[in-house]
Amino acid sequence: MQHIGARIQQLCIVIFLLMSTGCDASTNDNLFLPRIVATGSPEEFSILKDENRFKEISSYLYGREQNLAHAAIENKKFPNVLELLFQAGVNLDHRDADGRTPLHHAIDADRIEAARILINLGASLTVKNEAGYSPALFCKEALKSLPSHKTCQLVLQASENRK
């Protein structure tokens, strides 16, 4: 009986998350998972991490061929959702339609904690986007005009440490 109660509680949380992210539960909203990842806490996200959703989470694409690690960059409050995605098998070096990895997105958005987590999980510093810039090369160039860009400083330090 306790198991049923726990599942009902999880279902209520999922319904709440659907409503709070503006998802219309009566339609097929392909942005539900990215919204949860971009705005939810690790506890909220972990509900989706059960065996039935693992494959969907690891291979889910939306928008411009972005995966859920790209969406997690927007989660300012809980950047450690990236760790849960990694555990679920999400490719941290997935390239979107512009060839940009989640680390490229973290650099652009100056999300230092997200970048730190990606680097610590082994995200590549050398994968090039369509313009030919790896995260390390982009940061090297960016720091010439933006010397206080903390995320770029972190990326370049990580690049030096990996040599």
C-alpha positions as CSV (number, residue, x, y, z in Angstrom):
1,M,0.0,0.0,0.0
2,Q,2.9,2.3,0.8
3,H,4.3,1.8,-2.8
4,I,1.0,3.0,-4.3
5,G,1.1,6.0,-2.1
6,A,4.6,6.9,-3.2
7,R,3.6,6.5,-6.9
8,I,0.6,8.8,-6.3
9,Q,2.8,11.3,-4.7
10,Q,5.2,11.2,-7.7
11,L,2.3,11.5,-10.1
12,C,1.1,14.6,-8.2
13,I,4.6,16.2,-8.4
14,V,4.7,15.5,-12.2
15,I,1.3,17.0,-12.7
16,F,2.4,20.1,-10.7
17,L,5.6,20.3,-12.8
18,L,3.5,20.1,-15.9
19,M,1.3,22.9,-14.8
20,S,4.1,25.1,-13.4
21,T,6.1,24.9,-16.6
22,G,3.1,25.9,-18.8
23,C,2.8,22.4,-20.4
24,D,-0.6,21.5,-21.7
25,A,-1.1,17.9,-20.5
26,S,-3.8,17.4,-23.1
27,T,-1.3,17.8,-26.0
28,N,2.0,16.2,-27.0
29,D,4.4,18.8,-25.6
30,N,7.9,17.9,-26.7
31,L,9.3,20.6,-24.4
32,F,8.2,19.0,-21.2
33,L,11.5,17.3,-20.4
34,P,13.7,20.3,-21.3
35,R,11.5,22.5,-19.1
36,I,11.9,20.2,-16.1
37,V,15.6,20.0,-16.7
38,A,16.0,23.8,-17.1
39,T,13.9,24.8,-14.1
40,G,13.5,21.8,-11.7
41,S,15.4,20.6,-8.7
42,P,17.4,17.3,-8.7
43,E,14.6,15.8,-6.6
44,E,12.0,16.8,-9.2
45,F,14.1,15.6,-12.0
46,S,14.9,12.3,-10.3
47,I,11.2,11.3,-10.6
48,L,11.7,11.1,-14.4
49,K,14.9,8.9,-13.9
50,D,13.0,5.7,-13.2
51,E,13.7,2.7,-15.4
52,N,10.9,3.5,-17.8
53,R,12.2,6.9,-18.7
54,F,16.0,6.3,-18.7
55,K,16.3,5.6,-22.4
56,E,14.0,8.5,-23.3
57,I,16.2,10.8,-21.2
58,S,19.5,9.7,-22.7
59,S,18.4,10.0,-26.3
60,Y,15.9,12.9,-26.1
61,L,16.4,15.8,-28.6
62,Y,14.4,19.0,-29.0
63,G,14.7,22.3,-30.7
64,R,17.8,22.7,-32.8
65,E,18.9,19.1,-32.2
66,Q,19.8,19.9,-28.6
67,N,19.8,17.2,-25.9
68,L,18.8,17.6,-22.3
69,A,22.4,18.6,-21.2
70,H,21.9,21.7,-23.3
71,A,18.6,22.5,-21.5
72,A,20.3,21.9,-18.1
73,I,22.7,24.9,-18.8
74,E,19.6,27.1,-18.2
75,N,19.1,25.8,-14.7
76,K,20.7,28.5,-12.7
77,K,19.4,27.2,-9.4
78,F,20.4,23.5,-9.7
79,P,23.3,23.1,-12.2
80,N,24.0,19.7,-10.6
81,V,21.1,18.3,-12.7
82,L,23.9,17.8,-15.2
83,E,25.3,15.1,-13.0
84,L,21.9,13.2,-13.0
85,L,21.8,13.5,-16.8
86,F,25.3,12.1,-17.1
87,Q,24.2,9.2,-14.8
88,A,21.2,8.7,-17.1
89,G,23.5,8.4,-20.1
90,V,23.1,11.8,-21.7
91,N,26.0,12.6,-24.0
92,L,27.7,15.7,-22.6
93,D,29.5,16.3,-25.9
94,H,26.4,16.1,-28.1
95,R,26.6,18.7,-30.8
96,D,23.4,20.7,-31.7
97,A,22.5,21.9,-35.2
98,D,25.2,24.5,-34.9
99,G,27.8,22.0,-33.7
100,R,27.7,23.5,-30.2
101,T,28.1,21.3,-27.2
102,P,26.6,22.0,-23.8
103,L,30.0,23.4,-22.8
104,H,29.8,25.9,-25.7
105,H,26.3,26.9,-24.3
106,A,27.6,27.3,-20.7
107,I,30.4,29.5,-22.0
108,D,28.0,31.7,-24.0
109,A,25.7,32.0,-21.0
110,D,28.6,32.5,-18.6
111,R,27.3,29.7,-16.4
112,I,30.4,28.9,-14.5
113,E,29.0,26.2,-12.2
114,A,27.5,24.3,-15.2
115,A,30.8,24.6,-17.0
116,R,32.7,23.3,-13.9
117,I,30.4,20.3,-13.6
118,L,30.7,19.5,-17.3
119,I,34.5,19.7,-17.1
120,N,34.6,17.6,-14.0
121,L,32.4,15.0,-15.7
122,G,34.9,14.9,-18.6
123,A,33.2,17.1,-21.2
124,S,35.5,17.7,-24.2
125,L,37.3,21.0,-24.4
126,T,38.3,20.3,-28.0
127,V,35.1,19.5,-29.9
128,K,34.7,22.2,-32.5
129,N,31.4,24.0,-33.4
130,E,30.4,24.7,-37.0
131,A,32.4,27.9,-36.9
132,G,35.5,25.9,-36.0
133,Y,35.8,26.9,-32.4
134,S,36.4,24.5,-29.6
135,P,35.4,25.7,-26.1
136,A,39.1,26.3,-25.3
137,L,39.8,28.2,-28.5
138,F,36.7,30.3,-28.2
139,C,37.7,31.2,-24.6
140,K,41.2,32.0,-25.6
141,E,39.8,34.5,-28.2
142,A,37.0,35.8,-25.9
143,L,39.4,36.6,-23.0
144,K,41.3,39.1,-25.3
145,S,38.2,41.4,-25.2
146,L,36.5,40.1,-22.0
147,P,39.4,39.4,-19.6
148,S,37.0,39.0,-16.6
149,H,34.9,36.2,-18.2
150,K,35.0,33.7,-15.3
151,T,33.7,30.8,-17.3
152,C,36.4,31.3,-20.0
153,Q,39.0,31.5,-17.3
154,L,37.8,28.2,-15.9
155,V,37.8,26.5,-19.3
156,L,41.3,27.7,-20.2
157,Q,42.6,26.5,-16.8
158,A,41.0,23.1,-17.4
159,S,42.5,23.0,-20.8
160,E,46.0,23.6,-19.4
161,N,45.4,21.0,-16.7
162,R,44.5,18.3,-19.2
163,K,47.7,18.8,-21.3
